[in-house]
Amino acid sequence: MLLVYQIYFTITIFHNIKGDKQLYIIYTHSDFDLIIGSGAFPEAKVIASKQFDENPNKEECIQKIKQFDQGYYLHRSYSPVYPTVDIVVSEDGHKLELDSITMTFYQAPGHTNDGLFTVIEPYGLFLSGDYLSDIEFPFIFSNYKGYVNTINKAENILLNHQITTHIPGHGSTT
């Protein structure tokens, strides 16, 4: 029960800090552990790949969340939902400009078929999802060739953007 109160408290604080600003959530791919909190932020604008948006296994993702919650006796203050995508990324180099921030997106298949890299400038942030982690070995659920191509794409991103901070989906920020 303590975990439920901590999550509620964290969400409440977040909403107070956010104020009237628009919240954007970038989904790097559709693994259940990365979409598990989507129901807590129904007002958020969702950014994800076209493959994420067109995922034929959306209900399977929700079932995995429910199994996880049952297995750990978790009760959420919101219902798990598969995110509805507001901004669909369908090609490499897709840019989204918000005030003084530019986000550049890149398709990142291999781990899953719906992967997405994001570069946030001028802050030099690189969001890599389940790639380039210091604690996970490479899981390839989509295809090996796509994975290798995505790793090469990551190298090109590092060479062609002023990256100062790498943020993986799991593991340490570097």
C-alpha positions as MATLAB code, in Angstrom:
seq = 'MLLVYQIYFTITIFHNIKGDKQLYIIYTHSDFDLIIGSGAFPEAKVIASKQFDENPNKEECIQKIKQFDQGYYLHRSYSPVYPTVDIVVSEDGHKLELDSITMTFYQAPGHTNDGLFTVIEPYGLFLSGDYLSDIEFPFIFSNYKGYVNTINKAENILLNHQITTHIPGHGSTT';
ca = [
       0.000    0.000    0.000;
       2.947    2.324    0.653;
       3.922    2.092   -3.025;
       0.430    3.213   -4.077;
       0.656    6.280   -1.815;
       4.145    7.121   -3.084;
       2.972    6.948   -6.706;
      -0.116    9.068   -5.922;
       2.028   11.615   -4.061;
       4.534   11.781   -6.934;
       1.798   12.270   -9.538;
       0.144   14.970   -7.395;
       3.427   16.866   -6.998;
       4.086   16.559  -10.733;
       0.696   18.029  -11.623;
       1.301   20.954   -9.236;
       4.737   21.699  -10.754;
       3.547   21.286  -14.354;
       0.861   23.930  -13.923;
      -0.768   24.916  -17.207;
       2.106   23.749  -19.446;
       1.418   21.066  -22.055;
       2.904   17.696  -21.126;
       4.536   15.647  -23.894;
       5.414   11.969  -23.478;
       7.766   10.266  -25.912;
       7.355    6.500  -26.140;
      10.545    4.857  -27.351;
       8.705    1.581  -28.034;
       5.696   -0.433  -26.882;
       7.166   -2.861  -24.335;
       4.754   -3.007  -21.404;
       7.298   -1.681  -18.907;
       7.595    1.564  -20.877;
       3.872    2.231  -21.332;
       2.818    1.073  -17.870;
       2.209    4.609  -16.552;
       0.396    6.041  -19.567;
      -3.021    6.014  -17.927;
      -1.754    8.420  -15.244;
      -1.341   11.229  -17.779;
      -4.465   11.368  -19.962;
      -3.854   15.047  -20.804;
      -0.400   14.400  -22.283;
       0.394   14.747  -25.963;
       1.890   11.438  -27.043;
       4.809   11.157  -29.457;
       5.692    7.752  -30.903;
       6.612    5.967  -34.108;
       4.094    5.040  -36.785;
       4.733    1.357  -35.958;
       3.910    2.047  -32.284;
       0.672    3.738  -33.341;
      -0.272    0.868  -35.679;
       0.746   -1.917  -33.263;
      -1.614   -4.877  -33.857;
      -0.825   -6.220  -30.353;
      -2.049   -3.308  -28.218;
      -4.293   -5.498  -26.084;
      -1.423   -7.917  -25.443;
       0.621   -4.998  -24.043;
      -2.214   -4.109  -21.663;
      -2.558   -7.755  -20.588;
       1.156   -7.842  -19.702;
       0.673   -4.748  -17.513;
      -2.270   -6.410  -15.751;
      -0.255   -9.606  -15.222;
       2.629   -7.565  -13.807;
       0.295   -5.722  -11.423;
      -1.353   -8.968  -10.296;
       2.006  -10.656   -9.811;
       3.220   -7.853   -7.532;
      -0.186   -7.071   -5.924;
      -0.221   -3.548   -7.326;
      -3.335   -1.400   -7.431;
      -3.107    1.696   -9.580;
      -5.109    4.899   -9.227;
      -5.625    4.796  -12.997;
      -6.438    2.153  -15.578;
      -3.650    0.926  -17.858;
      -4.223    2.058  -21.434;
      -2.295    1.735  -24.651;
      -1.315    5.317  -25.500;
      -3.144    7.097  -28.290;
      -0.511    8.780  -30.447;
      -0.976   12.493  -31.168;
       2.292   13.077  -33.033;
       3.229   10.177  -35.296;
       6.871    9.849  -36.373;
       7.114    8.002  -39.668;
      10.569    8.934  -40.956;
      14.113    9.652  -39.832;
      14.837   13.306  -39.216;
      11.251   14.211  -38.263;
      11.534   17.466  -36.275;
       9.207   18.942  -33.697;
       9.839   22.475  -32.475;
       8.374   23.563  -29.156;
       9.346   27.060  -28.048;
      13.163   26.964  -27.858;
      13.430   23.165  -28.029;
      13.890   21.087  -31.172;
      13.298   17.351  -31.024;
      14.640   15.229  -33.862;
      13.378   11.666  -34.158;
      14.889    8.563  -35.751;
      13.356    5.154  -36.395;
      15.094    2.524  -34.227;
      13.936   -0.993  -35.155;
      15.637   -4.166  -33.992;
      14.899   -4.484  -30.299;
      11.259   -4.067  -31.332;
       9.894   -2.991  -34.703;
       8.477    0.262  -33.291;
      11.608    1.767  -31.706;
      12.313    5.486  -31.685;
      15.416    7.557  -30.872;
      15.035   11.196  -29.854;
      17.562   14.038  -29.804;
      16.544   17.116  -27.813;
      18.381   20.307  -28.712;
      19.833   22.638  -27.610;
      20.224   20.511  -24.477;
      22.213   17.768  -26.199;
      19.980   14.962  -24.883;
      19.838   11.590  -26.619;
      16.980    9.264  -25.586;
      17.794    5.747  -26.781;
      15.065    3.541  -25.324;
      16.284   -0.010  -24.726;
      19.496    0.500  -26.693;
      22.954    1.346  -25.347;
      22.184    0.337  -21.756;
      24.917   -0.364  -19.241;
      22.780   -2.925  -17.390;
      20.919   -4.854  -20.089;
      22.353   -7.018  -22.802;
      20.786   -6.527  -26.251;
      17.350   -8.093  -26.562;
      16.369   -8.519  -30.204;
      12.628   -9.099  -30.566;
      12.240   -7.711  -34.076;
      15.238   -8.574  -36.258;
      19.007   -8.719  -36.070;
      19.726   -6.681  -39.209;
      17.459   -3.899  -37.954;
      19.272   -3.962  -34.614;
      22.706   -3.623  -36.244;
      21.449   -0.802  -38.484;
      20.016    0.973  -35.450;
      23.310    0.724  -33.560;
      25.037    2.235  -36.601;
      22.385    4.966  -36.646;
      23.134    5.696  -32.973;
      26.790    6.208  -33.888;
      25.780    8.637  -36.646;
      23.551   10.526  -34.215;
      26.470   10.889  -31.805;
      28.697   12.119  -34.632;
      26.177   14.561  -36.135;
      24.559   16.105  -33.049;
      26.094   17.867  -30.075;
      25.128   15.149  -27.574;
      26.117   15.852  -23.981;
      23.819   13.422  -22.167;
      22.668    9.917  -23.110;
      19.487    8.685  -21.401;
      18.687    4.989  -21.950;
      15.354    3.415  -21.049;
      17.121    1.255  -18.440;
      20.418    1.921  -16.747;
      22.594    4.900  -16.039;
      22.493    8.291  -17.694;
      25.889    9.058  -19.212;
];
